Amino acid sequence: MTTYTARPVAPSVLEELRVADDAGRPPAPFTDDEGGAPLRCCLRRSEPGERIALVAYAPLRRWAAGTGAEPGAYDEQGPVFVHAEQCPGPATGDDAYPFADAHRTVRRYSADGRILGGELVDAPDDAAFKNAFDDPDVALVHVRAVEYGCFLYEVRRP
């Protein structure tokens, strides 16, 4: 059983992103013929034939808006895949961390939204998150793809 929780993009944020993304652009949904896109709405890979969209998302900005943090230059936006229409979200009862099929970066952030460092891990697991949160200054962790640097999901203290 996992100790930490992988947090998908919140349903209320997904509603907004399906109208206009964090760069102000409307989404351009398409049918994913091949499948395999990492969906940030339900934290699984897309299946062939699903309707998805690639949208700009600013995860740190969204988190900071709720906490009062001022991330400054660390406020970045990047591409994420989401279902084009509402989905049920992540499956419940799954004890594995999503997208653990490759090396990932566990990036740590302070309460004011500054990067405190990161760690390359073989796959996200409890040990990687415990290591990150052993630093009392760490308020938030982003799990990111190594090959593109894309945001996959966030983890907060339990």
DRENGU-267602 format. One record per residue: x, y, z of N, C-alpha, C in turn. Coordinates in Angstrom, 1 decimal. Layout:
N
> n.u, n.v, n.w, ca.u, ca.v, ca.w, c.u, c.v, c.w
> X, Y, Z, X, Y, Z, X, Y, Z
...
//
This chain:
158
> n.u, n.v, n.w, ca.u, ca.v, ca.w, c.u, c.v, c.w
> 0.8, -1.2, 0.0, 0.0, 0.0, 0.0, 0.9, 1.2, 0.0
> 0.5, 2.2, -0.8, 1.3, 3.4, -0.9, 1.0, 4.4, 0.3
> 2.0, 5.1, 0.7, 1.8, 6.1, 1.8, 1.4, 7.4, 1.2
> 1.9, 7.8, 0.0, 1.6, 9.1, -0.6, 0.6, 9.0, -1.7
> 0.0, 10.1, -2.0, -1.1, 10.0, -3.0, -0.7, 10.8, -4.3
> -0.7, 10.2, -5.4, -0.5, 10.8, -6.7, -1.8, 11.6, -7.0
> -1.7, 12.9, -7.2, -2.8, 13.8, -7.4, -3.0, 14.2, -8.9
> -4.1, 13.8, -9.5, -4.3, 14.2, -10.9, -4.7, 15.7, -10.9
> -4.8, 16.2, -12.1, -5.3, 17.5, -12.3, -6.8, 17.5, -11.8
> -7.1, 18.5, -10.9, -8.4, 18.5, -10.3, -9.6, 18.6, -11.3
> -10.7, 18.0, -11.0, -11.8, 18.1, -12.0, -12.3, 19.5, -12.3
> -12.3, 20.4, -11.3, -12.6, 21.8, -11.6, -11.7, 22.5, -12.5
> -10.4, 22.1, -12.4, -9.4, 22.7, -13.3, -9.5, 22.1, -14.7
> -9.8, 20.8, -14.8, -10.0, 20.2, -16.1, -11.2, 20.8, -16.8
> -12.2, 21.2, -16.1, -13.4, 21.9, -16.8, -12.9, 23.2, -17.4
> -12.0, 23.9, -16.7, -11.5, 25.2, -17.3, -10.6, 24.9, -18.4
> -9.7, 23.9, -18.3, -8.7, 23.6, -19.4, -9.4, 23.1, -20.6
> -10.6, 22.5, -20.5, -11.3, 22.0, -21.7, -12.0, 23.2, -22.4
> -12.0, 24.4, -21.8, -12.5, 25.6, -22.5, -11.4, 26.4, -23.0
> -10.4, 26.7, -22.1, -9.2, 27.4, -22.5, -8.1, 27.0, -21.6
> -6.9, 26.6, -22.2, -5.8, 26.1, -21.3, -5.1, 27.3, -20.6
> -4.1, 27.0, -19.9, -3.4, 28.0, -19.1, -2.5, 28.9, -19.9
> -2.5, 28.7, -21.3, -1.9, 29.7, -22.2, -3.0, 30.5, -22.9
> -4.3, 30.3, -22.5, -5.4, 31.0, -23.1, -5.9, 30.5, -24.4
> -5.4, 29.3, -24.8, -5.9, 28.7, -26.1, -7.0, 27.7, -25.9
> -7.9, 27.6, -26.8, -8.9, 26.5, -26.7, -8.3, 25.2, -27.1
> -8.7, 24.1, -26.5, -8.2, 22.8, -26.8, -8.5, 22.4, -28.2
> -7.7, 21.5, -28.7, -8.0, 20.9, -30.1, -8.1, 19.4, -29.9
> -9.2, 18.9, -29.4, -9.4, 17.5, -29.2, -9.1, 16.7, -30.5
> -8.6, 15.4, -30.3, -8.4, 14.5, -31.4, -8.5, 13.1, -30.9
> -8.7, 12.2, -31.9, -8.8, 10.8, -31.6, -7.4, 10.2, -31.5
> -7.1, 9.6, -30.4, -5.7, 9.0, -30.2, -5.8, 7.6, -30.9
> -5.3, 7.5, -32.1, -5.3, 6.3, -32.8, -4.4, 5.2, -32.3
> -3.2, 5.7, -31.7, -2.2, 4.7, -31.2, -2.4, 4.4, -29.7
> -2.9, 5.3, -28.9, -2.9, 5.1, -27.5, -1.5, 5.3, -26.9
> -1.5, 5.3, -25.5, -0.2, 5.4, -24.8, 0.1, 6.8, -24.3
> -0.8, 7.8, -24.5, -0.5, 9.2, -24.0, -0.8, 9.2, -22.5
> 0.1, 9.8, -21.7, -0.1, 9.8, -20.3, -1.2, 10.9, -19.9
> -2.3, 10.4, -19.5, -3.4, 11.3, -19.2, -3.3, 11.8, -17.8
> -3.3, 13.1, -17.6, -3.2, 13.7, -16.2, -4.5, 13.8, -15.5
> -5.6, 13.5, -16.2, -6.9, 13.6, -15.6, -7.3, 12.3, -14.8
> -6.8, 11.2, -15.3, -7.1, 9.9, -14.7, -5.8, 9.0, -14.4
> -4.7, 9.6, -14.6, -3.4, 9.0, -14.3, -3.2, 7.6, -14.8
> -3.5, 7.5, -16.1, -3.3, 6.2, -16.8, -2.9, 6.6, -18.3
> -2.5, 5.6, -19.0, -2.2, 5.9, -20.4, -3.5, 5.7, -21.3
> -3.6, 6.5, -22.3, -4.8, 6.5, -23.2, -4.8, 5.2, -23.9
> -6.1, 4.8, -24.3, -6.3, 3.6, -25.1, -6.5, 4.1, -26.6
> -6.2, 3.2, -27.5, -6.5, 3.6, -28.9, -8.0, 3.9, -29.1
> -8.2, 5.0, -29.8, -9.6, 5.4, -30.1, -10.2, 6.4, -29.1
> -9.5, 6.7, -28.0, -10.0, 7.7, -27.1, -9.9, 9.1, -27.6
> -10.8, 10.0, -27.2, -10.7, 11.4, -27.6, -9.9, 12.1, -26.5
> -8.8, 12.7, -26.8, -8.0, 13.4, -25.9, -7.6, 14.8, -26.4
> -7.0, 15.6, -25.6, -6.5, 16.9, -26.0, -5.2, 17.2, -25.3
> -4.3, 17.9, -26.0, -3.0, 18.3, -25.4, -3.2, 19.8, -25.1
> -3.1, 20.1, -23.8, -3.3, 21.5, -23.3, -2.1, 22.0, -22.5
> -2.0, 23.3, -22.5, -1.0, 23.9, -21.6, -1.5, 24.0, -20.2
> -0.7, 23.5, -19.2, -1.1, 23.5, -17.8, 0.1, 24.1, -17.0
> -0.3, 24.9, -16.0, 0.6, 25.5, -15.1, 0.4, 25.0, -13.7
> 1.0, 23.8, -13.4, 0.6, 23.2, -12.1, 1.1, 24.0, -10.9
> 2.2, 24.6, -10.9, 2.7, 25.4, -9.8, 1.9, 26.6, -9.6
> 1.5, 27.3, -10.7, 0.6, 28.4, -10.6, -0.7, 28.1, -10.0
> -1.3, 27.0, -10.4, -2.6, 26.5, -9.8, -2.4, 26.3, -8.3
> -1.4, 25.6, -7.9, -1.1, 25.3, -6.5, -0.9, 26.6, -5.7
> -0.1, 27.5, -6.3, 0.2, 28.8, -5.6, -1.1, 29.6, -5.4
> -2.0, 29.6, -6.3, -3.2, 30.4, -6.2, -4.0, 29.9, -5.0
> -3.9, 28.7, -4.6, -4.6, 28.2, -3.4, -3.9, 28.4, -2.1
> -2.6, 28.6, -2.2, -1.8, 28.7, -1.0, -1.2, 30.1, -0.7
> -1.3, 31.0, -1.7, -0.7, 32.3, -1.5, 0.8, 32.4, -1.8
> 1.3, 31.3, -2.3, 2.8, 31.3, -2.7, 3.0, 32.2, -3.9
> 4.2, 32.7, -4.0, 4.6, 33.5, -5.2, 5.8, 32.8, -5.9
> 5.6, 31.9, -6.8, 6.7, 31.1, -7.4, 7.6, 31.9, -8.3
> 7.2, 33.1, -8.7, 8.1, 34.0, -9.5, 8.4, 33.2, -10.8
> 9.7, 33.2, -11.1, 10.2, 32.6, -12.4, 9.9, 31.1, -12.4
> 9.7, 30.5, -11.3, 9.4, 29.0, -11.3, 8.0, 28.7, -11.8
> 7.2, 29.7, -12.0, 5.9, 29.5, -12.6, 6.0, 29.1, -14.0
> 5.8, 27.9, -14.4, 5.9, 27.5, -15.8, 4.7, 26.7, -16.2
> 4.5, 26.7, -17.5, 3.4, 25.9, -18.0, 4.0, 25.0, -19.1
> 3.3, 23.8, -19.2, 3.8, 22.9, -20.2, 2.6, 22.0, -20.7
> 2.9, 21.2, -21.7, 1.9, 20.3, -22.3, 1.5, 19.2, -21.4
> 0.2, 18.9, -21.3, -0.3, 17.7, -20.7, -1.5, 17.1, -21.5
> -1.6, 15.8, -21.5, -2.7, 15.2, -22.2, -3.8, 15.0, -21.2
> -5.1, 15.3, -21.6, -6.3, 15.0, -20.8, -7.3, 14.5, -21.7
> -8.3, 13.8, -21.1, -9.5, 13.4, -21.9, -10.2, 14.6, -22.4
> -10.7, 14.6, -23.6, -11.4, 15.7, -24.2, -12.7, 16.0, -23.5
> -13.3, 15.0, -23.0, -14.5, 15.1, -22.2, -14.3, 14.6, -20.8
> -15.3, 14.9, -19.9, -15.2, 14.5, -18.5, -14.9, 12.9, -18.4
> -14.0, 12.6, -17.5, -13.8, 11.2, -17.3, -13.9, 10.9, -15.8
> -14.0, 9.6, -15.4, -14.2, 9.3, -14.0, -13.0, 9.5, -13.1
> -11.9, 9.9, -13.6, -10.7, 10.2, -12.8, -9.9, 8.9, -12.5
> -8.9, 8.9, -11.7, -8.1, 7.7, -11.4, -9.0, 6.6, -10.8
> -8.6, 5.3, -11.1, -9.2, 4.2, -10.5, -8.9, 4.2, -9.0
> -9.9, 3.8, -8.2, -9.7, 3.8, -6.8, -9.1, 2.4, -6.4
> -8.4, 2.4, -5.3, -7.8, 1.1, -4.8, -6.5, 0.7, -5.5
> -6.0, 1.5, -6.4, -4.8, 1.2, -7.1, -3.6, 1.7, -6.2
> -2.8, 0.7, -5.7, -1.7, 1.1, -4.8, -0.4, 1.4, -5.5
> -0.4, 1.3, -6.8, 0.8, 1.7, -7.5, 0.8, 3.1, -7.9
> 2.0, 3.7, -8.0, 2.1, 5.1, -8.5, 2.1, 5.0, -10.0
> 1.3, 6.0, -10.6, 1.2, 5.9, -12.1, 2.5, 6.3, -12.8
> 2.6, 5.9, -14.1, 3.7, 6.2, -15.0, 5.0, 5.8, -14.3
> 5.1, 4.6, -13.7, 6.3, 4.2, -13.0, 7.1, 3.2, -14.0
> 6.8, 3.4, -15.3, 7.4, 2.5, -16.2, 8.7, 3.0, -16.8
> 9.3, 4.1, -16.2, 10.5, 4.7, -16.7, 11.1, 5.5, -15.7
> 12.3, 6.0, -15.9, 13.0, 6.9, -15.0, 12.1, 8.2, -14.9
> 12.0, 8.7, -13.7, 11.3, 10.0, -13.4, 12.1, 10.9, -12.6
> 11.7, 12.2, -12.6, 12.3, 13.1, -11.8, 11.3, 13.5, -10.7
> 11.8, 13.5, -9.4, 11.0, 13.9, -8.3, 11.5, 15.3, -7.9
> 10.7, 16.3, -8.3, 11.2, 17.7, -8.1, 10.5, 18.3, -6.9
> 11.3, 18.8, -6.0, 10.8, 19.3, -4.7, 10.6, 20.9, -4.7
> 9.5, 21.3, -4.1, 9.2, 22.8, -4.0, 9.0, 23.2, -2.6
> 9.4, 24.4, -2.2, 9.1, 25.0, -0.9, 7.7, 25.6, -0.9
> 7.3, 26.0, 0.3, 6.0, 26.6, 0.5, 5.8, 27.9, -0.2
> 6.9, 28.6, -0.6, 6.8, 29.8, -1.4, 6.9, 29.5, -2.9
> 7.0, 28.2, -3.3, 6.9, 27.9, -4.7, 8.3, 27.9, -5.4
> 9.4, 27.8, -4.6, 10.7, 27.7, -5.2, 11.2, 26.3, -5.3
> 12.0, 26.0, -6.3, 12.5, 24.6, -6.5, 13.6, 24.4, -5.4
> 13.5, 23.3, -4.7, 14.5, 23.0, -3.7, 15.4, 21.9, -4.2
> 15.2, 21.4, -5.3, 16.0, 20.3, -5.9, 15.2, 19.2, -6.5
> 15.9, 18.2, -6.9, 15.2, 17.1, -7.5, 16.0, 15.8, -7.4
> 15.4, 14.7, -7.8, 16.1, 13.5, -7.7, 15.6, 12.6, -8.9
> 16.6, 12.0, -9.6, 16.2, 11.1, -10.6, 16.0, 9.7, -10.0
> 14.8, 9.1, -10.2, 14.5, 7.8, -9.6, 14.2, 6.8, -10.8
> 14.4, 5.6, -10.4, 14.1, 4.5, -11.4, 12.6, 4.5, -11.7
> 11.9, 4.7, -10.6, 10.4, 4.7, -10.7, 9.9, 5.4, -9.4
> 8.9, 6.2, -9.5, 8.3, 6.8, -8.3, 7.9, 5.7, -7.3
> 8.3, 5.9, -6.0, 7.8, 4.9, -5.0, 7.8, 5.7, -3.6
> 7.4, 4.9, -2.6, 7.3, 5.5, -1.3, 8.7, 6.1, -0.8
> 9.7, 5.3, -1.1, 11.1, 5.7, -0.7, 11.5, 7.1, -1.3
> 11.2, 7.3, -2.5, 11.5, 8.5, -3.2, 10.7, 9.7, -2.6
> 9.5, 9.5, -2.3, 8.7, 10.6, -1.7, 9.1, 10.8, -0.2
> 9.4, 9.7, 0.5, 9.8, 9.9, 1.9, 11.1, 10.7, 1.9
> 12.0, 10.3, 1.0, 13.3, 11.1, 0.9, 13.0, 12.6, 0.6
> 12.1, 12.9, -0.3, 11.8, 14.3, -0.6, 11.2, 15.0, 0.6
> 10.3, 14.3, 1.3, 9.6, 15.0, 2.4, 10.3, 14.9, 3.7
> 11.4, 14.2, 3.8, 12.3, 14.2, 5.0, 12.8, 15.6, 5.2
> 12.9, 16.4, 4.1, 13.3, 17.8, 4.3, 12.1, 18.6, 4.7
> 12.1, 19.2, 5.9, 10.9, 19.9, 6.4, 10.5, 21.1, 5.5
> 11.4, 21.6, 4.7, 11.1, 22.8, 3.9, 10.3, 22.4, 2.6
> 10.2, 21.1, 2.3, 9.5, 20.6, 1.1, 8.0, 20.6, 1.4
> 7.2, 21.4, 0.6, 5.8, 21.4, 0.7, 5.1, 20.6, -0.3
> 5.7, 20.4, -1.5, 5.1, 19.9, -2.6, 6.1, 19.2, -3.5
> 5.7, 18.1, -4.2, 6.6, 17.4, -5.1, 5.9, 17.2, -6.4
> 6.6, 17.5, -7.5, 6.1, 17.1, -8.8, 6.9, 15.9, -9.4
> 6.2, 15.0, -9.9, 6.8, 13.9, -10.7, 6.8, 14.3, -12.1
> 7.9, 14.2, -12.8, 8.1, 14.7, -14.1, 8.8, 13.6, -15.0
> 8.4, 13.6, -16.3, 9.1, 12.8, -17.2, 10.5, 13.2, -17.5
> 11.4, 12.3, -17.6, 12.8, 12.7, -17.8, 13.0, 13.1, -19.2
> 12.4, 12.4, -20.2, 12.7, 12.7, -21.6, 12.2, 14.0, -22.1
> 11.1, 14.5, -21.6, 10.6, 15.8, -22.0, 10.5, 16.8, -20.9
> 10.6, 16.4, -19.6, 10.5, 17.3, -18.5, 9.0, 17.6, -18.1
> 8.1, 16.9, -18.8, 6.7, 17.2, -18.6, 6.2, 16.8, -17.2
> 5.3, 17.6, -16.7, 4.6, 17.4, -15.4, 3.7, 16.1, -15.6
> 3.8, 15.2, -14.7, 2.9, 14.0, -14.7, 1.9, 14.1, -13.6
> 2.3, 14.3, -12.3, 1.4, 14.5, -11.2, 2.1, 15.1, -10.1
> 1.3, 15.5, -9.1, 1.9, 16.1, -7.9, 1.6, 15.2, -6.7
> 2.5, 15.3, -5.7, 2.3, 14.6, -4.4, 2.5, 15.6, -3.3
> 1.6, 15.6, -2.3, 1.8, 16.5, -1.1, 2.0, 15.6, 0.1
> 2.4, 16.3, 1.2, 2.6, 15.6, 2.4, 1.3, 14.8, 2.8
> 1.5, 13.6, 3.4, 0.3, 12.9, 3.8, -0.4, 13.6, 5.0
//
